[in-house]
Amino acid sequence: MTRVSGAPFVLYGRAWCHLCEDMRAELEPIAARHGVAIEWIDIDEDPSLEARYNERVPVLTLDGVELCQYRLDVSAVDAALGARAP
């Protein structure tokens, strides 16, 4: 396993969102393989995030860069992880 330093993946979603659950489940093995944590943020707990993301969830970011929304884009995730590698 490669240990990648830096910020975690940030997954913006809603507790009742099945697409959010799907993206998280698909992301977990990739994140574990690269040693990157996943921070889950429920947008319904923050009015500004709810206004920003609303129906776009799930939205996945890494290092402040939006990688994908609705469905996991494995190519975008791999490219972002590759860009972070030492």
Secondary structure by P-SEA (a helix, b strand, c coil): ccccccccbbbbbccccaaaaaaaaaaaaaaaaacbbbbbbcccccaaaaaaccccccbbbcccccccccccaaaaaaaaaaaacc
